Amino acid sequence: MTVTTRRTAPGGTGVAAPARTGRVLAMAALLASVAVAHLLASGQPAGAIAGLLDGTASGLHEQIVWQLGLPRLLTALLTGAALAVAGYVLQATLRNPLAAPEFSGVNPGAVLGILAGFTLGVVPADSAAGALAAALAGGAVGGGITWLFAARRDPAHLVVYGLLGSALLGGMTTMLLAYQPSRFGNALRWLIGSVEGRVWEHLAFASWWILGGIAVAWACSALLAVLAPSDDHAASLGLHPGLGRAIALTVAISLTAGAASLSGAIAFVGLVTPHAARRLGGGVMTAAVAGAVALAGADTLAQLAGHLLNGTHRLGVPTGVITALAGAAVLIRLGRSQ
């Protein structure tokens, strides 16, 4: 008799070991394929990429791939993973399928914090650490505003108040831009979201923050599984719902701030990809891979669109435009299926 080993995933879904292994291999292959497609879309020939891997690339090709192509690719992968895990945590914690960084006040607050830091002169334009600190402060304020709106109400309804908080923060950002428009020549990349222009100095700081946040979220998988059904369920198992929710939301804010400090306000990745991860029967790490694949794929399309429209990759379409269009299409499809 053959015995199939099963493992319980967060949320209580049993996943057969062979199926889980197949899913991991398939996602690894998809991630590798998207990474190669992304580098090719950036204008790097296949020979240069292969040469970089086996050490036979010319000095010029090696510099182009290493200094331009790879930082942009890693920025897309890290940002997508961070937003997807943040969305996964928010949806499980708030028990609302529409919970996402951009709908909870966290992402708009993080972007406002970065732009305010630039305006006040507290954050130097190229400071990775300063941008992350400003994003953390702004994200915490944005999340706090949402919590004040929703005080003593069902967490499942928090998204409604999150939209109110996000609208308020968006208005404050508009006022800030109107106050000193000359200082925000590159504000569009923060408001719409773009992974272009990031270099190793930016990644060296933010990557450890994001990877650490994902590791903490993965370690909190059991906490998310306990919080997901209801507060009464969590209390019956000895967990204080408020404390557990505060821990989970701190992780989500930290990851969102890390993503915003790299790429600005990328929309819909944190909303859509957690649902894809759950459909695949996975948890936090599946969401991270799904987010990485989604944003790297979106940036690949952005580079191709920029090449077709402008004939050059330097005038490419911002990645946030692609994710916004794709996310809107997914929401329309979901709305029609209800």
URVEN-V102166 format. One record per residue. N is the residue number from 1. PHI is phi in degrees with one decimal (* if undefined). OMEGA is omega in radians with two decimals (999 if undefined). Layout:
N_PHI_OMEGA ; N_PHI_OMEGA
//
This chain:
1_*_-3.14 ; 2_-95.2_3.13 ; 3_-106.2_3.12 ; 4_-95.0_3.14 ; 5_-76.1_3.14 ; 6_-125.1_3.11 ; 7_-128.6_-3.13 ; 8_-87.8_3.12 ; 9_-85.7_3.08 ; 10_-53.5_-3.08 ; 11_100.7_3.00 ; 12_94.1_-3.11 ; 13_-91.0_3.11 ; 14_-76.6_-3.12 ; 15_-124.2_3.12 ; 16_-63.0_-3.09 ; 17_-58.8_3.10 ; 18_-60.9_3.13 ; 19_-66.0_3.13 ; 20_-65.4_3.11 ; 21_-61.7_3.11 ; 22_-62.4_3.13 ; 23_-64.7_3.14 ; 24_-61.4_3.14 ; 25_-64.9_-3.13 ; 26_-65.6_-3.14 ; 27_-70.4_3.08 ; 28_-63.9_3.11 ; 29_-65.0_3.12 ; 30_-64.7_3.14 ; 31_-62.3_3.13 ; 32_-64.3_-3.13 ; 33_-64.7_3.13 ; 34_-65.3_3.13 ; 35_-61.9_3.12 ; 36_-65.3_3.13 ; 37_-61.9_3.13 ; 38_-63.2_3.13 ; 39_-65.2_3.11 ; 40_-66.9_3.14 ; 41_-67.2_3.12 ; 42_-75.8_3.09 ; 43_98.8_-3.14 ; 44_-87.5_3.13 ; 45_-66.9_-3.11 ; 46_-57.7_3.14 ; 47_-63.7_3.12 ; 48_-68.0_3.13 ; 49_-66.8_3.11 ; 50_-63.5_3.12 ; 51_-64.9_3.09 ; 52_-65.6_-3.13 ; 53_-71.9_-3.10 ; 54_-101.8_3.05 ; 55_82.9_-3.09 ; 56_-108.6_-3.11 ; 57_-69.4_3.07 ; 58_-69.5_-3.11 ; 59_-59.8_-3.13 ; 60_-66.3_-3.14 ; 61_-63.0_3.14 ; 62_-62.8_3.14 ; 63_-66.5_-3.12 ; 64_-64.4_-3.13 ; 65_-66.1_-3.03 ; 66_-72.3_-3.05 ; 67_-92.0_-3.11 ; 68_-117.1_-3.05 ; 69_-67.9_-3.08 ; 70_-66.3_3.10 ; 71_-58.5_3.12 ; 72_-66.4_3.12 ; 73_-61.2_-3.12 ; 74_-65.6_3.07 ; 75_-61.8_3.11 ; 76_-63.7_-3.12 ; 77_-64.0_-3.11 ; 78_-68.4_3.14 ; 79_-63.5_3.13 ; 80_-61.9_3.13 ; 81_-63.5_-3.12 ; 82_-63.3_-3.12 ; 83_-67.1_3.14 ; 84_-65.0_3.14 ; 85_-68.5_3.08 ; 86_-60.3_3.09 ; 87_-64.3_3.11 ; 88_-59.8_-3.14 ; 89_-64.8_-3.13 ; 90_-64.4_-3.12 ; 91_-66.0_3.11 ; 92_-70.3_-3.07 ; 93_-74.1_-3.09 ; 94_-91.3_3.10 ; 95_55.4_-3.14 ; 96_-140.4_-3.09 ; 97_-67.3_3.12 ; 98_-97.1_3.11 ; 99_-67.1_-3.12 ; 100_-161.8_-3.13 ; 101_-54.8_-3.09 ; 102_-76.8_-3.13 ; 103_-105.4_-3.12 ; 104_-119.3_-3.11 ; 105_84.3_-3.05 ; 106_-73.6_-3.12 ; 107_-65.1_3.08 ; 108_-60.2_3.11 ; 109_-67.0_3.13 ; 110_-63.9_3.13 ; 111_-65.5_3.09 ; 112_-61.2_3.12 ; 113_-61.8_3.13 ; 114_-64.1_-3.12 ; 115_-66.0_3.09 ; 116_-65.3_3.09 ; 117_-61.7_3.08 ; 118_-64.7_-3.08 ; 119_-64.7_-3.11 ; 120_-77.3_-3.13 ; 121_78.5_-3.14 ; 122_-77.1_-3.09 ; 123_-111.1_3.03 ; 124_-62.5_-3.02 ; 125_-57.8_-3.06 ; 126_-110.6_-3.12 ; 127_-88.9_3.12 ; 128_-66.2_-3.14 ; 129_-66.1_3.13 ; 130_-65.4_3.12 ; 131_-63.3_3.14 ; 132_-66.7_3.13 ; 133_-62.7_3.12 ; 134_-65.8_3.11 ; 135_-66.0_3.10 ; 136_-62.4_-3.14 ; 137_-62.9_-3.14 ; 138_-65.9_3.11 ; 139_-63.9_3.11 ; 140_-65.7_3.10 ; 141_-65.7_3.13 ; 142_-62.1_3.07 ; 143_-64.2_3.12 ; 144_-64.7_3.10 ; 145_-61.4_3.12 ; 146_-61.7_3.13 ; 147_-64.5_3.10 ; 148_-65.4_3.09 ; 149_-62.3_-3.00 ; 150_-102.3_-3.08 ; 151_-55.2_3.08 ; 152_63.8_3.08 ; 153_-115.0_-3.12 ; 154_-60.5_3.12 ; 155_-57.5_-3.14 ; 156_-63.5_-3.14 ; 157_-94.6_-3.04 ; 158_-64.2_-3.11 ; 159_-62.1_3.12 ; 160_-58.8_3.14 ; 161_-73.6_3.06 ; 162_-63.9_3.09 ; 163_-65.3_3.08 ; 164_-64.4_3.12 ; 165_-63.9_3.13 ; 166_-65.1_3.09 ; 167_-63.3_3.11 ; 168_-63.2_3.14 ; 169_-66.1_3.08 ; 170_-62.8_3.08 ; 171_-64.7_3.10 ; 172_-65.2_3.09 ; 173_-64.2_3.11 ; 174_-62.0_3.10 ; 175_-62.3_3.14 ; 176_-64.5_3.12 ; 177_-67.0_3.13 ; 178_-71.3_-3.09 ; 179_-69.0_3.13 ; 180_-136.5_-3.06 ; 181_-62.4_-3.09 ; 182_-69.4_-3.09 ; 183_-92.4_-3.04 ; 184_-123.3_3.10 ; 185_-64.0_-3.14 ; 186_-110.4_-3.12 ; 187_-64.9_-3.09 ; 188_-60.0_-3.11 ; 189_-65.0_3.11 ; 190_-81.6_-3.07 ; 191_-76.8_-3.13 ; 192_-94.8_-3.13 ; 193_103.7_3.13 ; 194_-153.9_3.10 ; 195_-103.2_-3.13 ; 196_-77.3_3.03 ; 197_86.3_3.10 ; 198_-82.7_-3.14 ; 199_-123.6_-3.06 ; 200_-59.9_-3.13 ; 201_-63.0_3.09 ; 202_-68.4_-3.09 ; 203_-68.7_-3.07 ; 204_-58.8_-3.13 ; 205_-90.1_-3.02 ; 206_-70.8_-3.06 ; 207_-62.4_3.14 ; 208_-66.5_3.11 ; 209_-63.6_-3.10 ; 210_-67.7_3.13 ; 211_-62.2_3.07 ; 212_-63.9_3.12 ; 213_-64.4_3.10 ; 214_-65.2_3.11 ; 215_-62.5_3.11 ; 216_-64.8_3.12 ; 217_-60.9_3.10 ; 218_-63.2_3.11 ; 219_-66.4_3.13 ; 220_-92.9_-3.10 ; 221_-56.9_3.13 ; 222_-64.6_3.10 ; 223_-61.1_3.14 ; 224_-64.7_3.13 ; 225_-65.0_3.13 ; 226_-73.6_-3.10 ; 227_-76.0_-2.98 ; 228_-59.2_-3.08 ; 229_-66.4_-3.11 ; 230_-173.9_3.07 ; 231_-65.0_3.13 ; 232_-63.0_3.10 ; 233_-62.5_3.14 ; 234_-63.0_-3.13 ; 235_-65.0_3.14 ; 236_-65.9_3.12 ; 237_-96.6_3.06 ; 238_89.4_-3.14 ; 239_-101.8_3.05 ; 240_-73.9_-3.03 ; 241_-58.3_-3.12 ; 242_-63.0_3.13 ; 243_-66.7_3.12 ; 244_-61.7_3.14 ; 245_-66.4_3.13 ; 246_-62.8_3.11 ; 247_-63.3_-3.11 ; 248_-63.5_-3.12 ; 249_-68.9_3.07 ; 250_-62.6_3.09 ; 251_-63.6_-3.13 ; 252_-63.8_3.13 ; 253_-64.6_-3.13 ; 254_-62.6_3.13 ; 255_-67.1_3.12 ; 256_-63.7_3.12 ; 257_-63.3_3.10 ; 258_-61.3_3.12 ; 259_-66.4_-3.12 ; 260_-65.5_-3.14 ; 261_-67.1_3.10 ; 262_-92.9_-2.89 ; 263_-130.3_-3.13 ; 264_78.7_-2.99 ; 265_-91.6_3.04 ; 266_-76.3_-3.05 ; 267_-100.8_2.94 ; 268_76.0_3.10 ; 269_-63.1_3.13 ; 270_-72.1_3.12 ; 271_-92.8_-2.97 ; 272_-86.1_-3.00 ; 273_-64.5_3.06 ; 274_-60.9_3.09 ; 275_-66.8_3.09 ; 276_-63.3_3.13 ; 277_-63.2_-3.14 ; 278_-69.6_3.09 ; 279_-63.5_3.10 ; 280_-82.4_3.14 ; 281_78.5_-3.10 ; 282_-102.9_-3.13 ; 283_-123.7_-3.04 ; 284_-60.1_-3.08 ; 285_-69.1_3.06 ; 286_-65.0_3.08 ; 287_-61.7_-3.14 ; 288_-61.4_3.13 ; 289_-66.6_3.13 ; 290_-61.9_3.11 ; 291_-65.9_3.12 ; 292_-62.2_3.13 ; 293_-64.1_-3.09 ; 294_-63.3_-3.07 ; 295_-75.5_3.06 ; 296_-63.7_3.08 ; 297_-65.2_3.11 ; 298_-63.6_3.13 ; 299_-71.0_3.04 ; 300_-61.1_3.10 ; 301_-64.1_3.13 ; 302_-62.8_3.12 ; 303_-67.4_3.11 ; 304_-65.7_3.12 ; 305_-65.0_3.11 ; 306_-63.9_3.12 ; 307_-66.7_-3.12 ; 308_-70.3_-3.06 ; 309_-81.3_-2.99 ; 310_-117.6_-3.10 ; 311_75.5_3.12 ; 312_-150.9_-3.14 ; 313_-81.2_-3.12 ; 314_-70.8_3.12 ; 315_-109.5_-3.04 ; 316_-70.9_3.08 ; 317_-77.3_3.09 ; 318_-59.1_-3.10 ; 319_-60.2_-3.12 ; 320_-61.3_3.09 ; 321_-66.5_-3.13 ; 322_-66.3_-3.13 ; 323_-66.1_3.12 ; 324_-65.9_3.12 ; 325_-65.5_-3.14 ; 326_-66.1_3.14 ; 327_-64.5_3.11 ; 328_-63.3_3.12 ; 329_-63.8_3.12 ; 330_-64.9_3.13 ; 331_-63.7_3.11 ; 332_-63.0_3.14 ; 333_-65.6_3.12 ; 334_-63.5_-3.14 ; 335_-64.0_3.14 ; 336_-72.1_-3.12 ; 337_-82.0_-3.12 ; 338_-78.3_999
//
